[in-house]
Amino acid sequence: MTDASAPPPPGAANLDYRVAHLADHLAAGPLGELGVRLELRGDAVLLTGTVPSTQCRDEIVHMAREELAGHPVHCDILVAGTSSPDHGEDLT
Amino acid sequence: MIRVAAVGDIHMAPENQGTLRPSFETLPECADVLLLAGDLTRHGTPEEAAVVAREIKDIGVPVVAVLGNHDHHDERPEEVTAILRDAGAHVLEGQAAVVTADGARIGVAGTKGFGGGFVGRCAGEFGEPLMKEFVRYSRRCADGLHGALRDLGDWNCDVRIALTHFSPVPDTLAGEPPEIYPFLGSYLLAEAIDTGGADLAVHGHAHAGTEHGMTSGGVRVRNVAQPVIGQAFHVYHLPGRDQRPTG
């Protein structure tokens, strides 16, 4: 039986594992988000990538700050462009 | 000249309903067909598919789509397909469709495709049943694409286009971590394209990749994932049969 009050096993709180679990949660959660890259920058985590909406970006940052509490989270996530192109590419 | 508009990975959900529609309504001015390269939804739910359907219904050009891995997540790809077809789209999996524009016949062969990797760095059909099935599934997708391209060869098309979600080449993955290339595409798709015959190959899936690539057989490949092209779609101009150099 596991003692719920026991401290986590050594290494379980390492930032790289927490970041890996965050990536899993982003994919499995309501956002279904696999397009965000999570990279360690010293003690901080940098989020990059392009997502479909500002709501999506805000929720990702909120989740990251919650799960990675104690570490700065920097967000460079872009929202996908939806404009029409002004020219085509000629494939001759 | 045949004008092909394409985009993939639009990942629609109720919160972004209507974001693409204004640009899609400009399509009749600049394109003869719109190709959707999969990952049209976030989780593949009927509710999300209905969002996509409202974005594309009656936009004034034919729409041809394949599904992506996100569109399979809820394990209801048949329902997603039916909703998109009700909105007028051709949804292909190992199939071909021909649409016409000003008398030109535009043939599109499509499959979602799957991973496995690229020559010299790919998964093999060996070992555990799960591993063998992974590779066999990728091969079935590629075989479906090959058969569909061969069908188009018999249907008197002016251009033939291979439409996939996963990538046929590593070129258009540049920018993604090399370690995940086997999850982003398979050389089996490129082999199907080169042996089946195509004038252009269009895919999505690799959000951090690049737009331009080419198969070893010389077929141009374009990664049209929305995060890559940064717009609602890109347009490619292909010469019609009577505009191609001879000899």
Chai-1 contact restraints between the chains, C-beta under 6 A:
chainA,res_idxA,chainB,res_idxB,connection_type,confidence,min_distance_angstrom,max_distance_angstrom,comment,restraint_id
A,G32,B,R42,contact,1.0,0.0,6.0,A-B,restraint_1
A,G32,B,H43,contact,1.0,0.0,6.0,A-B,restraint_2
A,G35,B,H207,contact,1.0,0.0,6.0,A-B,restraint_3
A,T50,B,P227,contact,1.0,0.0,6.0,A-B,restraint_4
A,P52,B,H11,contact,1.0,0.0,6.0,A-B,restraint_5
A,P52,B,N16,contact,1.0,0.0,6.0,A-B,restraint_6
A,S53,B,E15,contact,1.0,0.0,6.0,A-B,restraint_7
A,S53,B,N16,contact,1.0,0.0,6.0,A-B,restraint_8
A,Q55,B,E15,contact,1.0,0.0,6.0,A-B,restraint_9
A,A80,B,Q226,contact,1.0,0.0,6.0,A-B,restraint_10
A,A80,B,P227,contact,1.0,0.0,6.0,A-B,restraint_11
A,G81,B,G230,contact,1.0,0.0,6.0,A-B,restraint_12
A,G81,B,Q231,contact,1.0,0.0,6.0,A-B,restraint_13
A,T82,B,T19,contact,1.0,0.0,6.0,A-B,restraint_14
A,T82,B,L20,contact,1.0,0.0,6.0,A-B,restraint_15
A,T82,B,S23,contact,1.0,0.0,6.0,A-B,restraint_16
A,T82,B,A232,contact,1.0,0.0,6.0,A-B,restraint_17
A,S83,B,Q231,contact,1.0,0.0,6.0,A-B,restraint_18
A,S84,B,S23,contact,1.0,0.0,6.0,A-B,restraint_19
A,S84,B,T26,contact,1.0,0.0,6.0,A-B,restraint_20
A,S84,B,A232,contact,1.0,0.0,6.0,A-B,restraint_21
A,P85,B,Q231,contact,1.0,0.0,6.0,A-B,restraint_22
A,P85,B,H234,contact,1.0,0.0,6.0,A-B,restraint_23
A,P85,B,V235,contact,1.0,0.0,6.0,A-B,restraint_24
A,G88,B,V235,contact,1.0,0.0,6.0,A-B,restraint_25
A,G88,B,H237,contact,1.0,0.0,6.0,A-B,restraint_26
A,E89,B,Y236,contact,1.0,0.0,6.0,A-B,restraint_27
A,D90,B,H237,contact,1.0,0.0,6.0,A-B,restraint_28
A,L91,B,R220,contact,1.0,0.0,6.0,A-B,restraint_29
A,L91,B,Y236,contact,1.0,0.0,6.0,A-B,restraint_30
A,L91,B,L238,contact,1.0,0.0,6.0,A-B,restraint_31
A,T92,B,P239,contact,1.0,0.0,6.0,A-B,restraint_32
